[in-house]
Amino acid sequence: MSDPILYGYWRSSASYRVRIALNLKGVAYRSVSVDLRKGGQTSEAHRARHPSARVPVLEIDGVTLAQSMAIVDYLDETRPDPPLLPASAVDRARVRDIVGQIAADIHPLNNLAVLARLRSQFAADDAAVAEWYRHWVIRGFEVLEQMLPSSGGVCFGDQVTVADIALAPQVANARRFDVRVEDYPNIARIDAALLKRKPFADAAPENQPEATSA
């Protein structure tokens, strides 16, 4: 069977999540760029891969999957070493709570399609869109800062979990929109520690081939 193919975009935080998970699981894959700046996600070819017309889309094990956290769950269930969730039900719920604060409460409000709608429906200019973005990140970070541990280099316990996979890409996006991540010492400390890990560093946007031509 051929290597998995990840259709994504180098700056997409959802694609970033999947790159981290693939790296953590030691899954070799081929990366195919879908240029969001040029509307590549709405092309006929990409819609044929998945009707959502979004990234990421992963072809693996003879199936095609979308939605980053669903992909991460699939990878964890089919390739359980190393595990990305704790052993106990209550600890798994706590980790998923952290994930939800990012993947459900911050990211959807700042998705590219939402930002485009602000421009088209409400005539929001660049400054207004950036302020919208920062508002929701800051609100979410204020919550996360209180949920995360005051020491250590991961979001929960002593090993990398899906919470870390969600956090690092969100922090990268926050920095792009001039959010002062340093105002959130727990978030900043964990993010710095995660980026020292090869699976995270290799998945970072600036280390993708497309970054050199952006």
Secondary structure, DSSP 4 states (H G I P E B T S, - for coil): -PPPEEEE-TT-HHHHHHHHHHHHTT---EEEE--GGGTGGGSHHHHHH-TT--S-EEEETTEEEESHHHHHHHHHHHS-SS-SS-SSHHHHHHHHHHHHHHHTTTGGGG-HHHHHHHHHHH---HHHHHHHHHHHHHHHHHHHHHHS-SSSSSSSTTS--HHHHHHHHHHHHHHHTT--GGGSHHHHHHHHHHTTSHHHHHHSGGGSGGGGG-
